[in-house]
């Protein structure tokens, strides 16, 4: 988008009234609008608030298909970007739009950046977020990998398995929790030990609603089920919160056939030779008639 003649004329004066404005749209649709000016700025029916103290380093703009990245930093506040929201992953891959604005005449604005939030780190009461431009998508690997394990995620479009059918997911209240990583759930007696291993635990209610983690292992422990995650979830998971646990898949063809009866949608290549074929040699005791090895 070209710069407007009025904003260009303002820049040519040498004495400017400029600020930056940001709009952040999370994947759940919630929007936030900030400015590094010392007062609110409004245009296009959006009011950009100043009290969150958000700022940014200089944007690196390039031509062609090079990746344009930057950073944003600010202070964690209750009515802006909360620490629990960051820890819960609610701002992961949020869309970011930034403008250069004449705060004395906000209709004079210029689009500086459009992209997504990348890695977010916390430093005490502050945060630092990587901004990834639209060309960052060109830096992502595409295509399929020729490998034995399944390349799909359980329940996605490629897998096609319906996790809502009975026996493959359960919703329970948390009986006990330790460090947001160990959970004790009751009422799962009908599931085998390790049934949910390599699956997901999703928080449905409470302060950490929406947070999810990969299940490292699950075991029966007395009358309850002990579910351990690989990494701790966001702070705020409490006893009584509802969580959903989903069956795990180790991406082997045998598991796909026996546990899920979904071998027709298996997205791996279970019969490709392993690395030991390099040292293989024919033996007189083997069948060397050229027939199938899996017959």
C-alpha positions as CSV (number, residue, x, y, z in Angstrom):
1,X,0.0,0.0,0.0
2,X,1.6,3.3,-1.0
3,X,2.0,6.1,1.5
4,X,-0.7,8.8,1.3
5,X,0.2,12.2,0.0
6,X,-0.8,13.9,3.3
7,X,1.4,11.6,5.4
8,X,4.3,12.0,2.9
9,X,4.0,15.8,3.2
10,X,4.0,15.5,7.0
11,X,7.2,13.4,6.9
12,X,8.8,16.0,4.6
13,X,8.4,18.7,7.2
14,X,11.1,17.2,9.4
15,X,9.0,17.8,12.6
16,X,6.6,15.0,12.9
17,X,3.9,13.7,15.3
18,X,4.3,9.9,14.7
19,X,3.6,6.8,16.7
20,X,3.2,3.1,16.0
21,X,-0.1,1.3,16.5
22,X,-0.7,-2.5,16.7
23,X,-3.6,-4.8,16.5
24,X,-3.2,-8.4,17.8
25,X,-5.9,-10.9,16.9
26,X,-5.7,-14.3,18.7
27,X,-6.8,-17.5,17.1
28,X,-9.9,-17.4,19.3
29,X,-10.9,-14.1,17.7
30,X,-10.1,-11.9,20.7
31,X,-8.5,-8.6,19.6
32,X,-6.2,-6.2,21.4
33,X,-5.0,-2.8,20.1
34,X,-2.0,-0.9,21.4
35,X,0.0,2.2,20.7
36,X,3.4,3.4,21.8
37,X,2.0,7.0,22.0
38,X,1.2,8.4,25.4
39,X,-2.5,8.6,24.7
40,X,-5.2,6.6,22.8
41,X,-5.2,6.8,19.0
42,X,-8.3,5.9,16.9
43,X,-8.8,5.2,13.2
44,X,-10.7,2.7,11.1
45,X,-13.1,2.2,14.0
46,X,-10.3,0.9,16.2
47,X,-9.1,2.5,19.4
48,X,-5.5,1.8,20.2
49,X,-4.8,2.0,23.9
50,X,-1.5,3.4,25.4
51,X,-1.5,2.1,29.0
52,X,-0.2,-1.4,28.2
53,X,3.3,0.0,27.5
54,X,4.0,-1.9,24.3
55,X,6.9,-1.0,22.1
56,X,8.9,-2.5,19.3
57,X,12.4,-2.6,17.8
58,X,12.9,-1.2,14.3
59,X,11.2,-3.2,11.5
60,X,13.5,-4.9,9.0
61,X,11.9,-4.5,5.6
62,X,13.3,-6.2,2.6
63,X,12.4,-6.7,-1.0
64,X,11.8,-10.0,-2.8
65,X,11.0,-13.1,-0.7
66,X,13.4,-12.6,2.2
67,X,11.9,-13.1,5.6
68,X,10.9,-9.9,7.5
69,X,11.0,-10.3,11.2
70,X,11.0,-7.9,14.2
71,X,10.3,-7.9,17.9
72,X,7.7,-6.4,20.3
73,X,8.1,-6.0,24.0
74,X,6.0,-4.7,26.8
75,X,4.7,-5.1,30.4
76,X,2.3,-7.8,31.5
77,X,-1.0,-6.3,32.7
78,X,-4.3,-7.7,33.8
79,X,-6.3,-6.0,31.1
80,X,-3.8,-6.4,28.3
81,X,-1.5,-9.3,27.9
82,X,-1.6,-11.5,31.0
83,X,1.2,-13.9,31.9
84,X,-1.3,-16.8,32.3
85,X,-2.5,-16.2,28.7
86,X,1.0,-16.4,27.3
87,X,1.8,-19.5,29.3
88,X,-1.5,-21.1,28.1
89,X,-0.5,-20.5,24.5
90,X,-3.4,-18.2,23.7
91,X,-1.1,-15.8,21.9
92,X,0.7,-18.4,19.8
93,X,0.5,-17.6,16.1
94,X,-1.7,-14.6,16.8
95,X,-2.1,-12.2,13.8
96,X,-0.3,-8.9,14.1
97,X,-0.8,-5.7,12.1
98,X,1.2,-2.6,12.7
99,X,0.9,1.0,11.3
100,X,2.9,4.1,11.3
101,X,0.4,6.8,12.4
102,X,0.3,10.6,12.6
103,X,-1.3,10.8,16.1
104,X,-2.3,14.4,15.4
105,X,-4.3,13.3,12.3
106,X,-4.8,9.5,12.7
107,X,-6.4,9.1,9.3
108,X,-2.9,9.6,8.0
109,X,-1.5,6.1,8.6
110,X,0.7,3.7,6.8
111,X,0.8,-0.1,7.0
112,X,4.2,-1.2,8.3
113,X,3.9,-4.9,9.0
114,X,1.5,-7.8,8.8
115,X,2.3,-11.2,10.2
116,X,2.2,-13.4,13.2
117,X,3.6,-13.7,16.7
118,X,6.4,-16.2,17.0
119,X,8.3,-17.2,20.1
120,X,7.2,-15.4,23.2
121,X,9.6,-15.2,26.2
122,X,9.0,-13.7,29.7
123,X,11.4,-11.7,31.7
124,X,10.1,-11.0,35.1
125,X,7.0,-8.8,34.7
126,X,7.7,-8.2,31.0
127,X,7.5,-10.1,27.8
128,X,9.4,-10.2,24.5
129,X,7.7,-11.5,21.3
130,X,9.1,-12.3,17.9
131,X,7.2,-10.9,15.0
132,X,7.2,-13.1,11.9
133,X,6.3,-11.5,8.5
134,X,4.1,-13.1,5.9
135,X,7.1,-14.4,4.0
136,X,8.0,-16.6,7.1
137,X,5.5,-19.1,5.7
138,X,7.9,-19.6,2.7
139,X,10.5,-20.8,5.2
140,X,8.4,-23.7,6.4
141,X,9.1,-27.3,5.2
142,X,6.4,-28.7,2.9
143,X,5.7,-32.1,1.4
144,X,5.6,-35.6,2.8
145,X,8.4,-37.6,4.4
146,X,9.1,-41.1,3.3
147,X,9.3,-42.9,6.7
148,X,7.9,-45.9,8.6
149,X,5.8,-43.9,11.2
150,X,2.6,-42.3,10.2
151,X,2.9,-38.6,9.2
152,X,-0.6,-37.6,10.2
153,X,-1.8,-36.4,13.6
154,X,-4.5,-38.5,15.3
155,X,-7.9,-37.1,14.4
156,X,-6.8,-34.7,11.7
157,X,-8.1,-34.6,8.2
158,X,-5.4,-37.0,6.9
159,X,-5.9,-39.5,9.6
160,X,-9.7,-39.3,9.5
161,X,-10.2,-41.0,12.8
162,X,-13.2,-39.7,14.9
163,X,-12.0,-39.1,18.5
164,X,-15.5,-38.3,19.7
165,X,-16.6,-41.9,19.4
166,X,-16.9,-43.8,22.7
167,X,-13.8,-45.3,24.2
168,X,-11.2,-42.9,22.8
169,X,-11.7,-39.7,24.9
170,X,-13.0,-38.8,28.3
171,X,-13.9,-35.6,30.2
172,X,-13.3,-35.7,33.9
173,X,-12.8,-33.2,36.8
174,X,-9.3,-32.9,38.2
175,X,-9.1,-34.7,41.6
176,X,-5.5,-33.5,42.3
177,X,-2.8,-31.7,40.4
178,X,0.9,-31.2,41.1
179,X,2.9,-28.5,39.3
180,X,0.4,-28.4,36.4
181,X,2.1,-31.5,35.1
182,X,0.8,-34.4,37.1
183,X,-3.0,-34.9,37.2
184,X,-5.1,-37.4,39.1
185,X,-8.4,-38.3,37.5
186,X,-11.1,-40.7,38.6
187,X,-13.7,-42.6,36.6
188,X,-11.2,-44.0,34.0
189,X,-11.3,-47.6,35.2
190,X,-12.6,-48.8,31.8
191,X,-9.4,-47.7,30.0
192,X,-6.3,-49.8,29.9
193,X,-3.0,-48.6,31.4
194,X,-1.1,-46.4,29.0
195,X,-4.3,-46.0,26.8
196,X,-3.8,-42.2,26.8
197,X,0.0,-42.2,26.5
198,X,1.2,-40.1,23.6
199,X,-2.3,-38.5,23.5
200,X,-3.4,-35.0,24.7
201,X,-4.8,-33.5,27.8
202,X,-6.9,-30.4,27.2
203,X,-8.1,-28.0,29.9
204,X,-11.8,-27.2,29.3
205,X,-12.7,-24.9,32.2
206,X,-11.1,-22.7,34.7
207,X,-8.3,-20.0,34.4
208,X,-6.2,-22.2,32.1
209,X,-9.1,-23.2,29.8
210,X,-7.7,-23.9,26.3
211,X,-4.3,-25.1,27.5
212,X,-3.2,-28.5,26.2
213,X,-0.3,-30.8,26.8
214,X,1.2,-34.0,25.4
215,X,0.7,-37.0,27.7
216,X,4.0,-38.7,28.7
217,X,2.4,-41.6,30.5
218,X,-0.8,-42.6,32.4
219,X,-1.1,-45.3,35.0
220,X,-3.8,-46.5,37.4
221,X,-2.9,-45.4,40.9
222,X,-5.3,-46.7,43.5
223,X,-8.9,-45.6,42.6
224,X,-7.6,-42.8,40.4
225,X,-5.6,-42.4,37.2
226,X,-2.2,-40.7,37.3
227,X,-1.6,-38.7,34.0
228,X,1.8,-37.1,33.5
229,X,2.6,-34.5,30.9
230,X,5.9,-33.9,29.2
231,X,5.8,-30.2,30.1
232,X,3.8,-28.3,32.7
233,X,0.7,-26.4,31.6
234,X,-0.1,-22.8,32.3
235,X,-0.5,-21.7,35.9
236,X,-4.0,-21.7,37.1
237,X,-5.1,-25.4,36.6
238,X,-7.0,-26.2,39.8
239,X,-8.8,-29.1,41.5
240,X,-12.3,-29.3,40.0
241,X,-11.4,-28.0,36.6
242,X,-12.7,-30.1,33.7
243,X,-10.1,-31.7,31.4
244,X,-10.4,-33.9,28.3
245,X,-7.9,-36.8,27.8
246,X,-7.6,-38.3,24.3
247,X,-6.2,-41.7,23.3
248,X,-2.6,-41.8,22.3
249,X,-1.1,-43.0,19.0
250,X,2.6,-44.1,18.7
251,X,2.2,-43.8,14.8
252,X,3.0,-47.5,14.2
253,X,1.0,-49.4,11.6
254,X,0.2,-52.1,14.2
255,X,-1.3,-49.5,16.5
256,X,-3.3,-48.0,13.7
257,X,-4.8,-51.4,12.8
258,X,-5.3,-52.9,16.3
259,X,-6.2,-49.9,18.4
260,X,-8.0,-47.7,16.0
261,X,-9.0,-50.0,13.1
262,X,-7.8,-47.2,10.7
263,X,-5.1,-48.9,8.7
264,X,-6.7,-47.7,5.4
265,X,-5.7,-44.1,6.4
266,X,-2.2,-44.9,7.7
267,X,0.1,-42.2,6.3
268,X,3.4,-44.0,6.7
269,X,5.4,-46.7,4.8
270,X,5.8,-49.6,7.3
271,X,7.6,-51.9,4.8
272,X,10.5,-49.7,3.7
273,X,13.8,-51.4,4.6
274,X,15.7,-50.2,7.7
275,X,19.3,-49.2,7.8
276,X,20.4,-52.8,8.4
277,X,19.7,-53.6,4.7
278,X,23.2,-52.2,3.9
279,X,24.8,-55.1,5.7
280,X,22.3,-57.8,4.6
281,X,23.4,-60.7,2.4
282,X,21.7,-63.8,1.0
283,X,21.7,-67.0,3.1
284,X,21.1,-70.5,2.0
285,X,18.5,-71.0,4.7
286,X,16.4,-68.1,3.5
287,X,13.8,-68.1,0.8
288,X,15.4,-66.3,-2.2
289,X,12.7,-66.8,-4.8
290,X,12.0,-63.0,-5.2
291,X,8.6,-63.4,-3.5
292,X,7.1,-61.0,-0.9
293,X,8.9,-60.8,2.4
294,X,5.5,-60.2,4.1
295,X,3.6,-63.2,2.7
